[in-house]
Amino acid sequence: MRPKNFCPEQCLGKAVEVFCRLGFEGTSFSDLTTALGVNRQSLYDTYGDKLSLYLRCIEVAAESFQPRQQLTREDLSGRQSLENFFEAVVSEGALPGNPGCLLTNALLDKAASQPEVAATVRRCSALTRQTMERCVQRGVEDGSISRRCEPSSTADALFNLLAGLRVSHRAGQEVAQMRQIVRVSLRMLD
């Protein structure tokens, strides 16, 4: 067997961008081979079929979700961590050429009708949702979040805010409006 003449991890990052931009249905193997600079057989040998590659890309997108790092910052209060997290989400989505969030796009795409896609998105989303819950708990403990905020249900509401922001980005909502939505929504922490 010949050694691979490409880096599979770098290819996954590029494949995430292609799937974000074109969606599952809109992405052909030709689109992938062109964007990745890899031949068709190498893609099949490394990742399997298009669905297998797509599922792996969803995992990669979830693992590399940069704003989540704000939720684990111990140098900030729980509330400030959440505020920074949502600001990072709004700012990231506003970057020119940002194709959106692959997890959200996967749920809105026709591929969401495939149980494997929905299950992978749920499993990958759980990491952010659980991190939010720990952050809320930290905020309750440090006094920056009201004790009336039960961590689990508050994290559910915050996760739904995140999902709404991702859809709003995709719909082209103004950044100023999204920041206002975040400000109003985070009043639930008072």
N, C-alpha and C positions, 0 to 999 in steps of 0.2 A: 504494500500500500504506500502510495506517495505521500510525503508530508504536505500539509496544507500550506499554500502560498499566500494566505491571508489571515488576519486576526479575527477569529469568530466573535470576540466581544466588541471590537470596533464595528464589525458588520451589524451586530444587533442594534447598536446605537443609531446607525444610519437607517436600518430597517424600521425602527420606531418612528423616525422622522417621515419616512415614506408612508407608513400606515396612518400616521396622524394626518398627513396632508391629503391622501387619496382615499382613506377608509379601506376596510377589508375587501369589500366587493369591487372597489375601483382600482385596487392594486393588482397588477398582473405579475407573473414571475419575470416577465421582460422588464417591468419597471424596477423590480428588485435587483435583477442582475446588472442593469445599467447603473443604478444608483450606488450599488455596493462594489461594482467592478469585479464581480465574481461570476463564474459561469454557472449555468443552471444545475449541472450535475453536482458541483461543489455545494450548492445550496441544499439540494436534496440530501446529499450524503451527510452534511453537517446538521441540518435542522429538521429534515423530514419534509412533509408537505407544507403548503402555505398556511394551513390552520395551525399546525404545530409551531411554525415560526411566529405566527401572530400571537399565540398564547405565550410564548417565551418573551416576545416583545412587551406584552402587557406586564409581565413580571419585572422585566428590566426597567420599564417606565416607573413602576411603583417603587422599586428599590432605589431609584435615583431621584426621587421627588425631593428636590432641594429645600422647599419651604418647611418641610416636616422637621428639619434640624432646629428651627426656631422653637418648637414645642418642647425640646429637651434641654434648653439652656437653663442651667441651674443658677446662673448669675442674674436672672430676671425673675420677677414674680410670675406666678402662673398666668395672671391676666395679661401682663406685658408680653409674655411669650405668645399668647393667643393673638394679641393685637399685631405683633410683629409677623406672626405666621400669616394672618389674613392679608396684611399689607404686602408680604412677599408673593402671595397667590395673585393678588390683583396686579401687582407690578409685573410679575412674570408673564401673565396673560396679555399684558398690554405691549409687550415687546414686539416691534415690527417683525413680521414674518413668522411669529409664533404660531405653529399649527394646532395648538390646543393640547389638551390632556388626552393621552391615548385611552385611559380607562373610561373617561366620560365619553369620548368619541366611540369607543367600542359599545357602550350601552345604547348610544343613539344610532349607531350604524345597524344595517341589516344583519350583521353578524351576531347581534345581541340575541337573536332568535335561536342561536345555537347554545345548547346547555353548557358546553365546555367553556364558552366565552363568558357567559354570565357567572358561572362558578369561579372561574379564574379572577374575574373582576371583583367579586365579593370577597374572595380570599385575600387578594392583594389590597383591597380597600380597608380591610380589617386592621392592618398595621397602622394606618393613619388614624383611624377611629379609636383604636386602643391607646395610641399615643396622646390623642386629645383627651381621653378620659383621665389618664395619669396627670396631664397638665392641669385639668380642672381640679382634680383632687389636691394637687400641689397648691393651686390658688386658694382653695378653701382653707387649707392648712396654714398658708402664709397670710391669710386675711385679705387678699386682693380680690377674691371672689366670694360672694355672699354664701353663707352657710346654708341658705335655702336652696342652693343649686346642687341637686343630687348629681354626682359626677357622671353616672351612666346615661341618664336621660338628657343631661346638658350636652354631653359629647354627641349623642344622637342628633340633637338640634344643630349643633355646630357642624357636624358632618354634612347635614342637609344644606346648611349655608354654603359650605364648600362646593357641594354638587351644583347648587344653584348658580354660584359664581362661575363655575366652569361652563355651564350651559350659556350663561349671559355673555361670557367672553366669545363663545362660538357664535352667538347671535349678534355680536357687534355692539353690545351695550357700552356706553361711555364710561370711562374709568372713574370720573368724578361721581357718577351715579352709583357705581359699585362700591366706592369708598363710603358713600353715605349709607348704603344698605348695610355694610359691615358695622359702621358706627351705631346705627339703630339696633341692629341684631345683637351686638355685644352688650347692650343695656340689660339683657337678660341676666348678666353676671352680677348686676348691682344688688 
